[in-house]
Amino acid sequence: MLRDFSAMIYTTEQVRSGEANAAAAHDVSMAQLMQRAAQACLQAIKQQQPIGAQLLILCGPGNNGGDGWVLARLAQQAGYRVSVAAAEPSSDLAKAAAQAWHDHGGSSIALTDLQSQHFEGVDIVVDALLGNGLSRDLDATYQRVVTLLNHKSRGCWVLSVDVPTGLDSDTGCPKPIAVRANKTVTMVAIKVGLVTGQAASFCGTVELADLGVAGTFFKAKPALRAISRNVVGECLPTRNPSSHKGMFGHVLIVGGAPGMSGAATLAGRAALRCGAGKVSVATHGSSQLAVAVSQPELMVHHVNDDLSRLLTLASVVVIGPGLGQTEWAQKLVEQVASWEGPVVWDADALNIVATQPMRKPEGASWYFTPHPGEAGRLLRCSTGQVESDRMQALTQLCQNFHAHVLLKGSGTLIQNYGSDMRWVCRRGSPALATGGSGDVLSGVVGAMIAQHVDAENVLPVSVWLHAVAGENAAQNGERGTLASDLLMQLRALVNPTQQPG
């Protein structure tokens, strides 16, 4: 069986330190790697535009620019019309590639001379400026070029080589701006910064060109693994014909402050649709009726400040959807925090945890589901600081709270407490950017725990289900898709042997 190398994600340093050794192990020179990189980009161009189209290739000073110089020569030989704007080559490989272009009759202009008229009539712009490893903000020259490219290339297709120029290849953050590509062909391995943070706004479709050295390079442990549907199928097998509801757990949802009954309802309905045997909702008295009439299968309880009886019945607690931060909410959080069982912490429950010290009981398992703002409050830093290094924030949350953590956002990240394995979800849709979506996710997590999914797989499976449900729900349009639209999609996805994923 062929290995899925695109599921293995590496840091920039891992790629830099490993690609030369991998090439040597395959008896491939760095110049040959550059040739293969250019050929991969040419193949992407051929899939987009027929021979004869006009290309504008922007080359930087280093080896990323070298890929661009080689691509220019190969594309011209293939029959494309090619123009080049370039910085002065600085690396030996880039110098040799530029010389070969000019020796074959090619011409170029200085990158500093690039103007808006150079984009006129262009079908494809190739960004081979800087590639990976950018550690500081772009200087004025490159900011001007990136701004010009993003503005003038709207009528054509943009291909970035390895990493869109200006995008941090480890964090997915623009520094401070980045090329907005339609497609990124990344070399040797997919980098962390292409799959999380703001990457989706800049990379377009990400395609891996392993350049024929994958067999050696991918023996190294990745920084991230992409979640696949195979994990879901393995964790949710077909049920035994003699199954009964007691085998699939009892989820207790705690939330639904005045005016926020919908959040607790969504979490409860998601837990039901994902296969939990029983679901109870402990809610504020003013929300009890609204939750009860929303779904007859939910067992709804009005609670003041005592959860003790309900906790004795629960297999897992999900606390936070619509909880608020009142004294009522704080008392409920304190009780759940002392419970020795699995707890999914979401929304305002996380905000309360952030304001007061809590020690996890020895027999408890905690699952945190923060968005970047909540993560910032938990770590006592800004949302921007979280987003500037999502991997570091993820690990810090695990360590600080002894919790399994999923850090929401485009390219949701997951790390289980006690493990250095991290996961990333490369699925999803902007349709998930709507009120109640996070409440649905917390219900999914609760249902997975209730059904005895292994702790290490609970969050990867839950996030994948939620993301793909969002994609499927949005097939008729992302705008206007509701969180409740995910529920029937979830039902199909948790029956992978009966429904296509």
N, C-alpha and C positions, 0 to 999 in steps of 0.2 A: 504494500500500500504506500502511495506517495505521501510524504510528510507535508503538512500544511505550514510552510515557512512563514506565511503572512500572519499566522497566529502568534508568532514570537516577536516581541518588541524589545529593542535594545536602546541603551543610552548612547549618546554621541561618542563618549570615550570608549565604550565597548566596541563600537564599530571601528573607530580609528585604530585602536590597539590590536584588533583582531583581523582586519581585512588583509593587511599585508602578509600576515602569517598564513591565512587561509589561501591567498593567491599563491604563495610559495609552495604550500602543500599540494596544490593542484598544478604546479609548474606553469603558472600563469604570471606574466610580468605586469607591473602596474600600468604600463603603456597598453597592454592587451586588455586590461580591465577597462581602461578609458575607451578603447575602441568598442568594447561590448556595451558600455554604458550609452555611447552615442548610437549604436545600432538599436538598443532598446527604445531610445527616444524616437528614432526614425520610424520604428514600427508603430509607435503611438501616433505619430503624425500621419502616417499612411492610413491608419484607421479613421482619422478625422477628416483629412482633405486629400483629394486625388493629386497625382503627380501634375506639376505645372502650377500649383498654388504658390503664392508669395509668402516667404518666411522672413521674419526679422529676428535674428539671433543676437541676444545681448550677452556678452562674455565678460566675466570678471577676471581678476589677475591670477587666481590660483587654479587648482585642478578642476574645480567646477566650471570655470571658464574654459579649461582645456577640453572638457566634455563638449562644450558648445562649439569650439573650433573644429573638433573632429566631426561633430554633427553637421556643421555647415558644409564641410567637404563631401560627406556622404550624401547629404540631401541634394546638393548640387549635381553630383554624379548620377543620382537617381532621377533627375529631371525637374526638381523644384527650382524656383527662382529664389535666390538667397541673398540677403543683405546682412551685414554684420556691423554692430557697434560694440566697441570693446575697450576695456582698460588695458594698460600696458601689462603684458604677461610677466609674472614674477617667478612662478615655479618652472623647473626644467621641463616638466611634461607639457605645461601650458605653452611655453616658448616653442617647443618642438611642434606642437599641434598648430599653433598660429603660423609658423613658418611653412608647414605643409599646405595650409590653406592658401597662403599667398603664392607658394611655388606652383600651385595648380591654377593660378590666374585669378584667385579671389581677391576682393578688395574689402576694406573696412574703414569705418570712421571712428574717431575717438569717442568714447562714452560721454565725455564732457561736451561734445558737439551735438549730442542727440537732441532733436527738437520734435515738435508735434507733427511736422510734415513728413517725418520719416515713418510714421505709422499709416500714412495714407495708402490705401490699396493693399494693405497687409492682411493676409488671411490668418496667419498664426504667428504669435510672438513667443519666442523661447527665452525663458529666464534661466540663464546659466551664469548668474552673477556671483553669488557667494556660497550657496549651498549650506552645509551643516556647520555647526560649531560656532555660530555667532554668539559672542559673550558680552557685547556692549551695543549701545545704540548705533544705528547706522549713521555715518557721517553725512555732511550736507550734500555731497555729490550723489551718494546712493539714495538719500531721501528724495532728492530731486528726480532721479531716474525712476524710482518706484512710484512716486506720485504721478509722473508723466505716463508711465505704463498703465497704471490703474485707471487713469482718466481717459487715455486715448485708445486703449485696447478694448473698449466695451463692445465694439462691433466685430471683434475677432476672438479667436480662441487662444488661450494662454496656457502654455506648458511650462511647468517649473521642473528643473533638473535637480533631483535629490531632495531639496527642501526649498520652499518659496523664500526668496531673498527677504530678509528682515525678520523671519520667524525663528524664534529660539527653538532649536531642534531637541531640547530636553524638556521645555515647559509648555510649548505651544503658545507663547506670548509674542506679539509683535514688538519690535524694538526700534522705535515706537510704532512704526508702520511696517507693512509687509506686502509683498505681491499677492494679489488675489488671482490665483490660478484656477483654471477649469480642471486641470489634471496635474498631478505630481507623480513623476516616475522616480522612485527612490531606489538607491543602489545598495546592494549587498544585504541590507536589513532595514525593516521599518523602524524609524526612530520614535521615541516616546513623544516628542513634540508634534508628531504628525497625527496623533490619535486622541489627544485630550486637550483641555483648555479651550482656547479660541481657534484651534487648528482647523476645525471644520469650515470656518469662515474664509480660510485662505488656501487650503490645499486642494479643494475640489475632490475628485476621485483620486485615491492613492493607489498606485500600482507598484508592486515590488518587482525589481529586476535583480535577481540574486547573482547574476553574472557568472554562473557556473561554479561558484565557490561555496555554495550553501552546505554541501556535505560536511565540510570541515568547520566552517564558521559557526553553524548552528549547534555544535556540540557544547558551546558555551551557554550557561544558564541565562535566560532572558530576564530583563528588568520587569517586563509585564508579559502576561499571556492574554490573548483575546479570547473571550468566552465564545464557545461554539454551541450549536444546537445539540451536538452529541452529548454534552454534559447534561442537558435537560432530559434527553431520552434515557440516559443511564439512571438518572435519579428519580424518574417518574414512570416506572414500569407499569404494565397492565395490572389492574387489581385482581386479586383472587376472587373467584366467583362467590365464595362464602364470606366475603368481607362484611363488616358492620360498622356503624358510625363511630363506635368506641375505639376503633383501630386507627382513626385519623385525627385524633386530638380535639381539644377544646380550646379555642382561641378566645381570649378575653380582651376586648377593645376598651380602653379607658380614654374618654374624651367627650366632646360635645358640650362645651360650655354654652351659655345663653347666646343664641344667634349663630351658633356654629355646629348645629346638629348634622349638617351635610357631610362634614369631614369624617365624623365617626361612622356615619352611614356608609360612605364610600369604602372606608377601610373594612367594615364588616361585610359588605357585599362582595368585595374582592376576595376576602378570605373564604367565603362560601363558594364563589365561582372557581377558586383554585383548589377546592377539594377538602377543606377542613371539615371534620365530622360534625362539629357543633361550634357555633359562634355566639358569644354573649357580648353585650355592650353595656358597660357601666357608664352612666351619663348623668348630667345635671337634670334636676327635676323638670326644668322648663323645656328640655329637649327630648324627654322620654317619649312623648306621644309621637312627635315627628319622626323619630328613629323607628319606633314600633310599626307605624303604618307604612314606612318606606319599603320594608321587606319582611314578610310574615315569618320567615325562617330564623330571623334574628331573635334572640332572647334578650330583652331590654330591661335594665334595672336602674332605678333611680337611686343614686348614692349621694350621701352628704359628705361624710369624711371617713367612712369605714368600709374597706374593701376586703376585710379578713375572710368572710365567708366565700366570696367569689374567688378569692385567690386559692382557696383549698380545692376548688373545682377545676381550675385552669391548668392546661398543659403549657401554655405560653401566654404572655401578656404583651399587648401592643399598646403603648401609652403615648399620647401626644396629639392625635388628630383632633383639631378643634378644641384642644384642652384649655387654652388661655393661660394666663399667668397670675390668676387671682389667688387668694388664700385657699380657696377650695381646691384649686389645681395643685398648689404646693403641698397640701396635706396628702393628696393622692400620690404625688410623686414620691414623697417620703416613704409611704407604705410600700410602694412597688420597689423602691430602691433597696429595701431590706428583705425582699422576697427571694428565696433560694430556688430560682428557676430561670428559664430563658425569657429575656425581656427585649422587646424591640422598642428602642427610644427614637421618637420622631418629633419634629415640629416644636411646639412650645415645651414639651417635656425636656428636650435638649436645651432650650433656653433657660429653663429652671435649673437644670444640672449645672449649667455654666456659671450660675450665680452663687451656688453654695456647695461646699465640699461634700462628697458622698463616696463611701467606700463600698465597692462591690462585695457582696457576701461570697464566701468560699464556694458555695454550691450553685451560684448564679452564672449564667452566660448572658452577656450583654451584646446587643447588636445596635450600632448607631447608624442613622441614615441622614446625615446632615447635608444641606446645600451649603455652598461656600460661605454665605452669611452666618449660618448657624455654626459652621466649623470655625469661623473667625471668633465668634463669641466663646466657644469652648476653649480655644487656644489663646484667647485674650490678645488677638491681633486683628487687623483689618481684613475685610473681604479681599482687597487687592493683594495683600500679602499671601493669603491662601492661594489665590489664583496664580500668583507669580511662581509658585513651586508646589503644585498640587501633590506630587509624590511625597515631598517632605511633610506636608500637612497631614496627609493620610497616615504616614508612619507615626507621626507625633501623636495623633489622636489614638491610635492603637495602643501606644506605649503609656500615654497619660491616663487612659481610662480602662485599660485592660479589656478592650472591647473589639469585637469584629466590626469593621467600619466600611461603609460605602460612601464615597464622596460624590454627591450628585453633580450633574452638569454634563455638557457634551463630552463624551468619552468618560463616562462614570468610572471611577477607580475603586478597587476593592482590595482590602487586606484583612486577613484573619489574625486575631491576636495569637502571638506565639509562633507565627510563621513569617518567613521573609518572602513568600510567594505573593505576588500582586497580580491582579486581574484588571483588564480594561474591557468595557463594553463598546464595541464598534458599531452597534446597531442603534436604532432610535430614529426619532423624527421631531421636527420643531412643533408638531402637533401636541407633544407632551408638555409644552410650555403653557400650561393652563391650570387654573385653580383646581385643586382636588387630585391632580395627578400624583403628587407625593403621598397623599392619603391612600390611594389605591396601591401604591408600591408597598407601603407599610403593611397593608393587609395581605399582600402576596407573601411578604417575608414571614409573617405570622403563620400563614397556611403551610408554607414549606417546613417550618420548624415543627408544626403540629403533626405533619405527616412523616416525621422522622427522617427527613433528608439530612445527610451527614452535615455536621456543623461547617466543615470547610467548603461545602458546596451551596449552602443556603443562600448566601448573598449573590454569588455568580448566577445561579439558576433564577433567582427572583428578578434580578436586574435584566437578564436576557428576556425573560417572559414579558416584563413590563415594556421593554424597549420595542420588541417585535409586535406586541399588541398595539403599541402606538403607531407603528408603521402601517399595520393592517387596518386600523381604525381610520387612518388618514387617506386611504386610497381614493376617496371621493373629494379630497381637499383637506389641507392641513388647517386652514383657518376655519374656526367654528367647530372643530372636533372637541368633544367634551370628555372629561375624565370618565364619566359613566359609559361612554362608547367603548372603553377598553374592556368592559366586563365580559361580554360575550366572546370577544377575541381571546381573552385569557382562558375561557373555558375550552376553546378549541386547542389552544397551545399546550395546556396541561394534559391533553390526551394525545400525545404525539404518535401513538400507534394506531389511532383512529382518525386523526385529522392531519393534513399536511401543515408543516410549520411555515 
